[in-house]
Amino acid sequence: MTRSRNIFTQLRLIVLLASMVIITATAPALHATESGGGAYPNGAEGFGAGMLPPPGTYLLNYFNVYNAPHLNNGSGNSMVPDFNLTAVVNALRLVHVTKVELLGGNLGGHLLLPIVNLDVTMGGRSQSRFGLGDLTAGPLLTWHSKNLHTAVGLDTIMPSGRYDKNDLANIGRNYWTFEPIVAATWLSDSGFELSGKFMYDINTKNSDTDYLSGQEFHIDYTVAQKFNNLSVGLGGYFYKQVTDDELHGTKVALNNGFKGQALALGPQLKYDYKNLFFILKYQREMAVENRPEGNKFWFKMMYAF
């Protein structure tokens, strides 16, 4: 029994690695779950999370660099001495908001295309992968009032990225994720902003490994103050896996079902210029369990046609 558990632990560690694929809205992020990270790139949103633009077409670009020198266990302690993960992601997102009204809001949709470079070192092995990550698409509804801006959506993250169950580094996850979303932004007359994007991920089974990753709740958040064209704030994300992972239909017994958690915080800047905006963000992960722990750097840009 002990030998079986050791074998399973080794296999789990090998599988516990994939890109943060930071990209679903970019894609990058990592949680517990299979491959060590969820389909959504935690921390991708923040400023104006609920402020989807008025009817029109918009191009967004997310550039993210993530480095994790630790892979933590359920107690938050590093469990692989030579572990290192570096993911560099550039994701293009096309958003279109229509003039069609539904329930008082404007109907729209988006498509996100991530390109990922992933380097992983662990257990004396190293591997790099580069290519298309998992695509994200979904409908959305947005509402606006004087100070409050809200939006809802339902994203589908599709298994389009390269995946091989024997690889150390995978830029695809080989399963579908369905993600209901609620986002809100409060922007006062004085320029004070509170923004949050609330998400819940429902994963399907990986047919190559018969592994079902647990369901995940996560929030991107920002608290900021606007000074003319410049906004300055703090933000990050909170992530909590709420159901156990399953292998062959049975709960994973080790590390409490491999349920992951993480909290991230860091400074953020936003600059508006005509029909463009630019965002710079740094996020430091903490209180991390059953997933990699590291730092994220973001550069985001939006252009309104």
C-alpha positions in Angstrom: 0.0 0.0 0.0 2.9 2.4 0.9 4.6 1.5 -2.4 1.4 2.2 -4.3 1.0 5.6 -2.6 4.6 6.5 -3.4 4.1 5.6 -7.1 0.9 7.6 -7.2 2.6 10.6 -5.6 5.4 10.5 -8.2 2.9 10.3 -11.0 0.9 13.1 -9.5 4.0 15.3 -9.3 4.7 14.7 -12.9 1.2 15.5 -13.9 1.1 18.6 -11.5 2.5 20.9 -14.0 1.1 22.8 -16.8 0.9 26.2 -17.9 -0.9 28.7 -16.0 -2.5 29.3 -19.0 -3.0 32.3 -18.3 -5.0 32.9 -20.8 -8.5 32.5 -20.7 -8.8 35.7 -20.4 -5.7 35.0 -21.1 -4.9 32.3 -20.1 -2.4 31.7 -17.5 -2.9 30.3 -13.7 -2.3 27.4 -11.6 -4.3 25.7 -8.9 -4.3 22.2 -7.6 -6.3 20.1 -10.1 -4.5 18.0 -12.7 -1.5 19.7 -14.2 -1.2 21.9 -11.2 -3.3 24.8 -12.5 -6.8 25.8 -13.5 -7.8 26.7 -17.0 -8.3 30.4 -16.2 -5.2 32.6 -15.7 -5.8 34.0 -12.3 -5.1 37.8 -12.0 -5.7 38.5 -15.6 -8.4 41.1 -14.8 -8.8 43.8 -12.3 -9.2 47.5 -13.3 -12.7 47.9 -14.7 -13.6 44.2 -14.4 -17.3 45.0 -14.7 -16.9 47.9 -17.1 -17.3 46.2 -20.4 -17.2 48.9 -23.1 -20.2 50.2 -25.1 -21.3 48.6 -28.3 -18.4 48.2 -30.7 -15.4 45.9 -31.4 -12.3 45.8 -29.2 -8.9 44.1 -29.3 -7.1 43.3 -26.1 -3.6 41.9 -25.6 -2.5 40.2 -22.4 1.3 39.5 -21.9 2.2 37.5 -18.8 5.4 36.1 -17.3 5.0 33.7 -14.4 7.8 32.1 -12.5 7.3 29.5 -9.7 10.3 28.2 -7.8 8.2 26.2 -5.4 5.6 23.4 -5.7 3.7 23.3 -2.4 1.9 20.5 -0.6 -1.3 20.6 1.3 0.5 22.3 4.3 1.9 25.1 2.1 5.5 23.7 2.2 7.7 23.2 -0.8 7.8 19.5 -1.7 10.2 19.3 -4.7 13.7 20.7 -4.1 14.7 21.3 -7.7 11.3 22.4 -9.0 11.0 25.4 -11.3 8.3 26.5 -13.7 8.4 29.5 -16.0 5.5 30.4 -18.3 5.5 33.2 -20.8 2.1 33.8 -22.4 0.7 36.3 -25.0 -3.0 36.2 -25.5 -5.1 38.0 -28.0 -8.8 38.6 -27.1 -11.4 40.0 -29.4 -14.5 41.4 -27.7 -17.7 42.5 -29.6 -20.5 44.3 -27.8 -23.8 44.6 -29.8 -26.6 47.1 -29.6 -29.0 44.2 -29.0 -30.6 44.5 -25.5 -31.5 41.6 -23.3 -32.8 42.0 -19.7 -31.8 45.7 -20.0 -28.2 45.0 -20.8 -26.2 44.8 -24.0 -25.4 41.4 -25.5 -21.9 40.6 -26.6 -19.3 37.9 -26.9 -15.5 37.3 -27.0 -12.8 34.9 -28.2 -9.4 34.5 -26.6 -6.3 33.0 -28.3 -3.2 32.2 -26.1 0.3 31.5 -27.3 2.3 29.8 -24.5 6.0 29.1 -23.9 6.4 26.8 -20.9 9.6 25.6 -19.2 9.5 23.0 -16.4 12.3 21.5 -14.3 11.5 18.8 -11.6 13.0 15.5 -10.4 16.1 15.8 -12.5 14.0 16.3 -15.7 13.5 19.4 -17.8 11.2 20.1 -20.7 10.0 23.1 -22.8 6.9 23.4 -24.9 5.7 26.3 -27.2 2.5 26.7 -29.1 -1.2 27.4 -29.0 -2.9 27.1 -25.6 -6.5 26.3 -24.9 -9.0 28.7 -26.6 -11.7 30.5 -24.6 -15.0 31.9 -26.0 -18.4 32.9 -24.5 -21.4 35.2 -24.5 -21.7 38.2 -22.2 -24.2 40.7 -20.9 -23.3 44.1 -19.6 -25.1 46.9 -17.7 -24.1 50.5 -16.9 -25.4 53.1 -14.5 -23.8 56.3 -13.2 -21.3 54.6 -10.8 -22.0 50.9 -11.0 -21.0 48.7 -14.0 -21.8 45.0 -14.1 -21.5 42.1 -16.4 -22.2 38.3 -16.5 -20.9 35.7 -18.9 -20.4 32.0 -19.5 -17.0 31.1 -20.8 -16.1 27.7 -22.4 -12.4 26.8 -22.3 -11.7 24.3 -25.1 -8.9 21.7 -25.2 -7.1 23.0 -28.2 -3.5 23.1 -26.8 -0.9 20.4 -27.2 -1.2 17.7 -24.6 0.6 14.4 -23.9 0.1 12.6 -20.6 3.7 11.5 -20.6 5.1 15.0 -20.9 6.4 17.1 -18.0 5.3 20.4 -19.7 1.8 20.6 -21.2 0.4 23.8 -22.7 -3.1 22.3 -23.1 -5.2 20.6 -20.4 -7.1 18.0 -22.5 -10.4 18.7 -20.9 -13.3 21.2 -21.2 -14.0 23.8 -18.6 -17.3 25.7 -18.2 -17.0 29.0 -16.3 -20.0 31.1 -15.2 -18.8 34.7 -14.5 -20.2 37.7 -12.6 -18.2 41.0 -12.6 -18.7 44.4 -11.1 -17.0 47.8 -10.9 -17.9 50.7 -8.6 -16.3 53.9 -9.8 -17.1 56.9 -7.6 -17.4 60.5 -8.8 -14.0 61.2 -7.1 -12.3 58.3 -9.1 -12.2 55.7 -6.3 -12.6 52.2 -7.8 -13.6 48.8 -6.5 -13.6 46.0 -9.0 -14.1 42.2 -8.8 -14.6 39.3 -11.3 -16.1 36.2 -9.6 -15.8 32.9 -11.4 -16.7 29.2 -10.8 -15.0 26.5 -12.9 -16.7 23.2 -13.7 -14.2 20.7 -15.3 -14.8 17.6 -17.4 -12.7 14.5 -17.2 -9.4 14.1 -18.9 -10.1 11.1 -21.2 -6.3 10.2 -21.5 -5.8 9.9 -17.7 -9.3 9.3 -16.4 -8.6 12.2 -14.0 -11.4 14.6 -13.0 -10.1 18.0 -11.6 -12.1 19.5 -8.8 -14.4 22.5 -9.2 -12.8 25.9 -8.5 -14.0 29.3 -7.2 -11.8 32.3 -7.8 -11.9 36.1 -7.8 -9.8 38.8 -9.5 -9.9 42.1 -7.6 -8.6 45.7 -7.6 -8.9 48.7 -5.3 -7.7 51.8 -7.0 -7.8 55.6 -7.3 -8.0 57.5 -10.6 -5.9 60.7 -11.1 -6.9 62.1 -14.5 -5.6 59.5 -17.0 -3.6 57.5 -14.5 -5.1 55.0 -12.0 -3.0 53.5 -9.2 -4.1 50.6 -7.0 -3.6 47.2 -5.4 -5.0 44.0 -6.7 -4.6 40.3 -7.3 -6.7 37.2 -6.9 -8.1 34.6 -4.5 -8.4 31.0 -5.5 -10.0 28.0 -3.7 -10.7 24.6 -5.1 -14.0 23.5 -3.5 -14.3 19.8 -4.6 -11.9 16.9 -4.6 -9.9 15.6 -7.5 -11.0 12.2 -8.7 -9.0 9.4 -10.3 -10.9 6.5 -12.0 -14.1 7.8 -10.2 -12.6 7.7 -6.7 -11.6 10.7 -4.6 -7.8 11.3 -4.5 -7.0 10.4 -0.8 -3.6 12.1 -0.6 -3.3 15.8 0.5 -7.1 16.1 1.2 -8.2 15.5 -2.4 -5.4 17.7 -3.7 -7.6 20.8 -3.2 -5.6 23.9 -4.0 -5.7 27.4 -2.8 -3.8 30.7 -3.3 -3.9 34.4 -2.6 -2.1 37.0 -4.6 -1.5 40.7 -4.1 0.5 43.5 -5.7 0.7 47.0 -7.2 -1.1 48.0 -10.4 -1.1 50.9 -12.8 -3.5 51.9 -15.6 -3.1 54.7 -18.1 -5.8 55.8 -20.6 -4.8 57.4 -23.9 -7.5 58.3 -26.4 -9.0 54.9 -27.6 -6.2 52.9 -25.9 -5.5 51.8 -22.3 -2.4 50.2 -20.8 -2.1 48.2 -17.6 1.0 47.1 -15.6 0.6 44.6 -12.7 2.8 42.6 -10.3 1.3 39.8 -8.2 3.0 37.9 -5.4 1.4 34.6 -4.5 1.0 33.5 -0.8 -0.9 31.0 1.3 -0.4 28.5 -1.5 -1.4 24.9 -1.1 -1.3 21.9 -3.5 0.0 24.0 -6.4 3.1 26.0 -7.6 3.9 29.3 -5.8 5.5 32.2 -7.5 5.3 35.7 -9.0 3.4 37.1 -12.0 4.0 40.1 -14.2 1.3 41.4 -16.5 1.1 43.9 -19.3 -2.3 44.5 -20.8 -3.5 46.7 -23.6 -6.9 47.5 -25.2 -7.6 49.2 -28.5 -11.1 50.3 -29.5 -11.9 50.3 -33.2 
